[in-house]
Amino acid sequence: MIPEFKKPLVGDKIWIKKIFNHENNINSDSSLGTLFLWSDSFDTKICNFNDILLKKCGDIYEFPKGYTSKADLKNALENLIYNAKINRYEKFKISGILSKEVLKLQEIFKDKFEIIKKRNDFEYIYKSKDLALLNGKKYHSKKNHITKFSKLYNWTCKYINLNDKEKYIRFFEKWFSEHNFDGKNIYENSEYKAIRKAFDLYKELELVGISIEIDDKIVACSIGEKINDKAFLIHFEKALSDYSEAYSVINNEFAKILFKKFEFINREEDLGIEGLRKAKLSYKPIDFIYKYDAVLKEF
């Protein structure tokens, strides 16, 4: 069977979700949202290969998911290499590999792959309890931000209401306008397009979101999804520039909701952005999900 890749459709979510549940990982690539929301921007294609999920974004592949034996994994990887060859790609590269997947790859292919650690892609894992309670001196500044915000504003926290969809879209448009430093059309921004898609597929992907509002005006908004019974993934979190303390508020409010159901919160990677890395580290992650690229040495 030769892999036949196609664009992911919402109807694929049943068999994909079954595979994700089997994998029982808490990384972002094991979420339906990551797959569907960014599919247009990243030219994502998928294949159901003997009940194994194969995925590629352009000419870059992901590690197969859902295999049940070493032989099945080897067969899937060899077919990915074949797919790269028939497409005349310059190299065969697998991106976003987890530590345990690196070991599997080396077990099967020995030293045929160059393994590259990708610090910018490491995902930040937090205890939901830590972000909800903010106990201890290490969270003193976060509590100060929340206290300051509460003194300045009479704010409320609300779940996203799809009946007011355009209200949230306008909020995100304003945020992207405030941060549009290169002057490009914000409607072509890949993250903005992913957010628009999140509202289009909100129910189908079982997304959950909240907003912080002042006098019915949204000043911060966050959207995420359940990965499994242990972990929740934050896809988007934005606050308007005039309300910078709202980041601490919405982070804390969402964590207080999630703390009741989930032990961990995955806040994704920092992309190597200095300010974003500083902010994510300031919340004291308990662990990272390490990510690697693997490039076939002789292709």
Secondary structure as the mmCIF struct_conf table of DSSP 4:
data_model
#
loop_
_struct_conf.conf_type_id
_struct_conf.id
_struct_conf.beg_label_comp_id
_struct_conf.beg_label_asym_id
_struct_conf.beg_label_seq_id
_struct_conf.end_label_comp_id
_struct_conf.end_label_asym_id
_struct_conf.end_label_seq_id
STRN STRN1 LYS A 6 LYS A 6
HELX_RH_3T_P HELX_RH_3T_P1 VAL A 10 ASP A 12
HELX_RH_AL_P HELX_RH_AL_P1 LYS A 13 GLU A 23
BEND BEND1 ASN A 27 ASN A 27
HELX_RH_3T_P HELX_RH_3T_P2 SER A 28 SER A 30
BEND BEND2 SER A 31 SER A 31
HELX_RH_AL_P HELX_RH_AL_P2 LEU A 32 LEU A 37
TURN_TY1_P TURN_TY1_P1 TRP A 38 ASP A 43
STRN STRN2 THR A 44 PHE A 49
TURN_TY1_P TURN_TY1_P2 ASN A 50 ASP A 51
STRN STRN3 ILE A 52 CYS A 57
TURN_TY1_P TURN_TY1_P3 GLY A 58 ASP A 59
STRN STRN4 ILE A 60 TYR A 61
STRN STRN5 LYS A 65 LYS A 65
BEND BEND3 GLY A 66 GLY A 66
BEND BEND4 SER A 69 SER A 69
HELX_RH_AL_P HELX_RH_AL_P3 LYS A 70 ILE A 86
TURN_TY1_P TURN_TY1_P4 ASN A 87 ARG A 88
BEND BEND5 GLU A 90 GLU A 90
STRN STRN6 LYS A 93 ILE A 97
HELX_RH_AL_P HELX_RH_AL_P4 SER A 99 PHE A 109
TURN_TY1_P TURN_TY1_P5 LYS A 110 ASP A 111
STRN STRN7 PHE A 113 LYS A 117
HELX_RH_3T_P HELX_RH_3T_P3 ARG A 119 ASP A 121
HELX_LH_PP_P HELX_LH_PP_P1 PHE A 122 PHE A 122
STRN STRN8 GLU A 123 LYS A 127
HELX_RH_AL_P HELX_RH_AL_P5 SER A 128 LEU A 133
BEND BEND6 GLY A 136 GLY A 136
HELX_RH_3T_P HELX_RH_3T_P4 LYS A 137 TYR A 139
HELX_RH_AL_P HELX_RH_AL_P6 HIS A 140 LEU A 152
STRN STRN9 TRP A 155 TYR A 159
HELX_RH_3T_P HELX_RH_3T_P5 LEU A 162 ASP A 164
HELX_RH_AL_P HELX_RH_AL_P7 LYS A 165 GLU A 178
TURN_TY1_P TURN_TY1_P6 HIS A 179 HIS A 179
TURN_TY1_P TURN_TY1_P7 PHE A 181 ASP A 182
HELX_RH_3T_P HELX_RH_3T_P6 ILE A 186 GLU A 188
HELX_RH_AL_P HELX_RH_AL_P8 SER A 190 ASP A 200
TURN_TY1_P TURN_TY1_P8 LEU A 201 GLU A 206
STRN STRN10 VAL A 208 ILE A 214
TURN_TY1_P TURN_TY1_P9 ASP A 215 ASP A 216
STRN STRN11 LYS A 217 LYS A 226
BEND BEND7 ASN A 228 LYS A 230
STRN STRN12 ALA A 231 ALA A 239
HELX_RH_3T_P HELX_RH_3T_P7 SER A 241 TYR A 243
TURN_TY1_P TURN_TY1_P10 SER A 244 GLU A 245
HELX_RH_AL_P HELX_RH_AL_P9 ALA A 246 LEU A 258
TURN_TY1_P TURN_TY1_P11 PHE A 259 LYS A 261
BEND BEND8 GLU A 263 GLU A 263
STRN STRN13 PHE A 264 ASN A 266
TURN_TY1_P TURN_TY1_P12 LEU A 271 GLY A 272
HELX_RH_AL_P HELX_RH_AL_P10 GLU A 274 SER A 282
TURN_TY1_P TURN_TY1_P13 TYR A 283 TYR A 283
BEND BEND9 ILE A 286 ILE A 286
STRN STRN14 ASP A 287 ILE A 289
STRN STRN15 TYR A 292 LEU A 296
BEND BEND10 LYS A 297 LYS A 297
#
